[in-house]
Amino acid sequence: MREDLEAVGLKIQEFTATHADMVGRLWAKTKRFGLSLGDRACISLAIALKLPVLTTDKTWKKPDLPLRITVIR
């Protein structure tokens, strides 16, 4: 699958202990909205890389987070 993702221009990014720490810190801001561990992992990586996020989950826009989130459906 990695080859298929890279063939369309996607880059596989390492998830580090620093990202994991941010996931834990995001819990307080996101717990009342029901964001999962996986949601917070994606968000923390986007924050660290200073990249926008595309999602189909409107809930991601509810917490005040330091990144641009676009709901695509």
PyMOL commands that set and color helices and strands:
alter all, ss='L'
color gray80, all
select helices_A, chain A and resi 2-7+17-33+37-49+58-61
alter helices_A, ss='H'
color red, helices_A
select strands_A, chain A and resi 53-55+69-71
alter strands_A, ss='S'
color yellow, strands_A
deselect
rebuild
show_as cartoon
